[in-house]
Amino acid sequence: MINFRFFLTAGLLAGVVLAMPLSRAAAQDGQGAVFVMTNAASDNQIYAYIRRADGSLESSGSFATGGNGSGGTLDPLHSQRSLTLSADHRLLFAVNAGSGTVSSFAADGASLTQLDTEGADGSSPISITQAGDLDYVLNSGGNGSVSGFHILGNGHLRPIKDSTHNLSGTAPAPTDVALSPNGQFLVVAENAANMIDVFRVYPNGTLSDVVADPSASALPFDVAFTPSGALIVDGTSNSIYSYQIKWNQSLQTITGALPTEGLGSCWSVILPNGRFVYTDNAGTSNQSGFAIGGQRFSYANGERDRQFQPG
């Protein structure tokens, strides 16, 4: 699989933006594809675009998810990862918050083919994560829950029996779910409760009881894993920090909160090569970039002397 550079940022619509190479030749030319979800309350759609080498976009069509979104205009899902591209770039997964379902698509360049739609076993699904043949969805309705699926060879989703688990508390306002690269841990950010939930993933896809760890900074919003398995958390308290997950599901802080130098930091992406992470700062309409090098994590522009260790 060809590696490529991309950004995951907040779109004008409700879904996140994803980019992938159209083909080997296109990847060499710096081209790719971008997908954006509308989250429409009736007939949720994904808009696809061809991304040219100069960064310009050309519309490639729209694709129904087979479900309904929540509607709304200003960050209605209040989440990261409502769209997720599989690690091999062949499958795209989407949440349908209004109908309580998740959908899978085959991705071929900037073209999508819907494969399956399944119930999320909870209300208001807002985030979905994938590693290997496992998918987990985060439901924000009620006190929040997570539920798992096996990804079949044809891209369909098979619900994992007894995989649904509640989050750690009441009214936690969860915002993001992430599966570790080795598929052994599932992590949820509880934005209102200032907690980070950790589940151990058993070989059959079911989950352990939750262990809730206090966040190193207030208002954790999104969680993401480096290729080496370190957990990076970005919070709307305008900070970024990292952890090592222990086998007992506790979190060991590697480096405490580092300011993002922006306001309303709430979306982030780690590049596939694991060398950089970028955060979106909604309150100041800009992005912050950080370089990851070995055990060191620093401001990408090199102008600050504070260092961050992601593990």
C-alpha positions in Angstrom: 0.0 0.0 0.0 1.3 3.4 -1.0 1.8 5.8 1.9 0.5 9.3 1.5 0.2 12.6 3.4 -3.2 13.8 4.5 -5.0 16.0 7.0 -8.1 15.1 9.1 -9.9 18.3 9.9 -13.3 19.5 10.8 -15.4 19.9 7.7 -18.0 22.6 7.0 -20.4 19.7 7.3 -20.7 17.3 10.3 -18.3 14.5 9.2 -14.6 14.5 9.3 -12.5 14.8 6.1 -10.5 11.9 4.9 -7.9 11.6 2.1 -6.6 8.6 0.3 -4.6 7.9 -2.9 -6.6 7.3 -6.0 -4.1 4.9 -7.5 -0.4 4.2 -7.5 0.2 6.7 -10.2 -2.1 9.3 -8.6 -0.4 8.8 -5.2 3.0 9.5 -6.8 1.5 12.7 -8.2 0.2 13.7 -4.8 -3.5 13.2 -5.7 -6.1 11.6 -3.4 -9.7 11.5 -2.4 -11.7 13.3 0.3 -14.9 12.2 2.0 -17.3 14.4 4.0 -20.5 13.4 5.7 -23.5 15.6 5.8 -25.2 14.2 9.0 -28.5 15.2 7.4 -31.5 14.3 9.6 -33.2 12.7 6.5 -31.1 10.7 4.1 -27.6 11.1 5.5 -25.0 11.4 2.6 -21.3 11.3 2.0 -19.8 13.7 -0.5 -16.7 12.6 -2.3 -14.1 14.7 -3.9 -11.0 14.2 -6.0 -8.1 16.0 -4.3 -5.6 17.3 -6.9 -1.8 17.6 -6.2 -2.2 21.4 -5.6 -4.8 20.7 -2.9 -7.8 21.7 -5.0 -10.9 19.6 -4.9 -13.2 18.3 -7.6 -16.6 16.9 -6.8 -17.0 13.2 -7.5 -20.5 12.6 -6.4 -22.6 11.8 -3.3 -23.4 8.5 -1.7 -26.3 7.6 0.7 -25.4 6.0 3.9 -28.7 4.1 4.2 -29.5 6.0 7.5 -30.3 9.3 9.0 -28.0 11.8 10.8 -28.9 14.0 13.7 -29.2 17.2 11.7 -28.1 20.5 13.2 -25.6 23.1 12.0 -22.8 23.9 14.5 -20.8 20.7 15.3 -24.0 18.7 16.0 -22.3 15.4 16.7 -19.6 17.0 19.0 -17.2 14.2 18.2 -14.2 13.0 16.2 -14.2 10.0 13.9 -17.8 10.0 12.6 -16.2 8.8 9.4 -13.3 6.3 9.5 -11.2 4.9 6.7 -9.8 1.4 7.2 -6.0 1.1 7.5 -5.8 -0.5 4.0 -8.0 2.4 2.6 -10.4 -0.1 1.1 -13.3 0.4 3.5 -15.1 3.5 4.8 -17.3 3.4 7.9 -19.9 6.0 8.9 -22.3 6.6 11.8 -25.9 7.5 11.4 -26.8 9.3 14.7 -30.4 9.8 13.9 -31.2 6.2 13.0 -28.9 4.5 15.5 -26.9 2.6 12.8 -23.5 2.3 11.3 -22.7 1.8 7.6 -19.8 0.3 5.7 -18.6 1.2 2.1 -16.1 -0.2 -0.3 -13.8 2.7 -1.3 -12.3 2.8 -4.8 -10.6 6.1 -5.4 -13.3 8.8 -4.9 -16.1 6.3 -5.5 -18.0 4.5 -2.8 -20.2 1.4 -2.8 -22.5 0.8 0.2 -22.0 -2.7 1.6 -23.9 -2.9 4.8 -25.9 -1.0 7.5 -26.2 -2.4 11.0 -27.7 -1.3 14.3 -25.3 0.3 16.8 -26.9 -1.4 19.8 -27.3 2.1 21.4 -28.6 5.5 20.6 -26.9 8.4 18.8 -23.8 6.8 17.5 -21.2 9.5 17.0 -17.8 7.9 16.5 -16.4 4.7 15.0 -12.9 3.1 15.0 -11.3 0.2 13.2 -8.2 -2.0 13.6 -7.8 -5.3 11.8 -11.1 -7.1 11.5 -12.7 -5.2 14.4 -14.9 -2.1 14.5 -16.3 -0.4 17.6 -18.9 2.3 17.7 -19.4 5.0 20.4 -23.0 5.8 21.3 -23.6 9.1 23.1 -27.2 8.6 24.0 -28.1 8.1 27.6 -25.0 7.6 29.7 -23.0 6.4 26.6 -21.9 3.0 25.5 -19.6 1.1 23.1 -20.4 -1.8 20.9 -18.3 -4.0 18.6 -18.5 -5.6 15.1 -16.4 -8.2 13.2 -15.6 -7.0 9.7 -16.3 -9.8 7.3 -14.3 -10.5 4.1 -17.1 -8.9 2.0 -17.0 -5.7 4.1 -20.2 -6.5 6.0 -20.4 -5.9 9.7 -21.4 -8.7 12.1 -22.3 -7.5 15.6 -20.2 -9.1 18.3 -22.4 -10.8 20.9 -22.1 -9.4 24.5 -19.7 -6.7 23.3 -21.8 -3.7 24.3 -20.6 -1.9 27.5 -21.7 1.2 29.3 -19.2 4.0 29.9 -17.9 4.9 33.4 -20.4 7.4 34.7 -23.6 9.4 34.1 -23.8 12.2 31.6 -20.2 11.8 30.5 -20.6 13.5 27.1 -18.3 11.1 25.2 -16.7 12.5 22.1 -14.3 9.9 20.6 -13.4 6.3 20.6 -10.1 4.7 19.4 -8.9 1.2 19.0 -5.1 0.6 19.6 -3.1 -0.6 16.6 -2.6 -4.0 18.1 -6.4 -4.3 18.8 -5.9 -4.9 22.5 -7.3 -1.7 24.0 -10.4 0.4 23.3 -10.3 4.0 24.6 -13.1 6.6 25.0 -12.8 10.3 25.8 -15.4 11.5 28.3 -15.4 15.3 27.7 -17.8 16.4 30.4 -16.5 13.9 33.1 -12.8 14.7 32.4 -12.2 11.0 32.3 -10.6 8.6 29.8 -12.2 5.1 29.7 -10.1 2.1 28.9 -11.4 -1.3 27.9 -9.3 -4.4 27.3 -10.3 -6.2 24.1 -10.6 -10.0 24.4 -9.7 -12.3 21.5 -13.3 -12.9 20.6 -14.0 -9.1 20.4 -15.8 -8.7 23.7 -14.7 -6.2 26.2 -13.5 -6.1 29.8 -15.2 -3.9 32.4 -14.3 -0.3 32.0 -11.4 1.4 33.9 -11.9 5.2 34.1 -8.7 7.2 34.4 -8.7 11.0 35.2 -7.5 13.1 32.3 -4.2 14.9 32.6 -6.1 18.1 31.5 -9.7 19.1 31.5 -12.1 18.5 28.7 -10.5 15.6 26.8 -12.0 15.6 23.3 -10.2 13.2 21.0 -7.9 10.2 21.5 -5.5 8.7 19.0 -2.7 6.2 18.9 0.7 6.5 17.4 1.9 3.6 15.3 4.0 2.4 18.3 0.9 2.3 20.5 1.3 5.5 22.6 -2.0 7.3 23.3 -2.2 11.0 22.5 -5.1 13.0 23.8 -6.2 16.5 22.6 -8.6 18.5 24.8 -10.8 21.6 24.4 -8.8 23.0 27.3 -6.3 23.7 24.5 -3.7 21.1 25.4 -2.2 17.9 24.2 -0.7 15.1 26.2 0.3 11.4 26.1 0.0 8.1 28.0 1.2 4.6 28.0 -1.6 2.1 28.6 -0.7 -0.6 31.2 -2.1 -4.1 31.0 -4.4 -3.4 34.0 -6.0 -0.6 31.9 -4.5 2.2 33.9 -2.8 5.2 32.2 0.8 6.2 32.9 1.4 9.8 31.9 4.4 10.1 29.6 4.2 13.9 29.3 1.7 16.2 30.9 -0.4 18.8 29.2 1.4 20.9 26.5 -0.4 24.0 25.3 -1.6 23.9 21.7 -1.2 27.7 21.4 -4.8 27.9 20.1 -8.3 28.0 21.4 -11.0 25.4 21.2 -8.6 22.5 20.3 -10.9 19.6 19.4 -9.8 17.6 16.4 -6.4 16.0 15.7 -4.7 13.5 13.4 -1.4 11.6 13.5 0.2 11.2 10.1 0.6 7.6 9.0 4.4 7.8 9.4 3.9 8.7 13.0 6.2 11.7 12.7 3.6 14.6 13.1 0.4 15.3 14.8 -1.9 18.2 14.0 -4.7 19.7 16.0 -7.6 22.0 14.8 -8.2 25.0 17.0 -11.9 25.9 16.4 -11.8 29.0 18.5 -8.9 30.6 16.7 -9.5 29.1 13.3 -6.0 27.7 12.9 -4.0 24.5 13.4 -1.1 23.5 15.6 1.5 21.1 14.4 3.8 18.9 16.5 6.7 16.8 15.4 7.2 13.3 16.9 10.7 12.1 16.8 11.7 8.9 18.7 10.9 9.7 22.3 10.5 13.4 21.7 7.5 15.4 20.7 7.9 19.2 20.0 6.3 22.1 18.2 6.7 21.5 14.5 8.0 25.0 13.7 10.9 24.5 16.1 10.4 27.8 17.8 9.4 26.5 21.2 11.8 24.7 23.5 9.2 22.6 25.4 9.3 18.9 24.4 6.6 16.3 24.6 7.3 12.5 24.9 4.6 10.3 23.2 6.4 7.1 23.9 
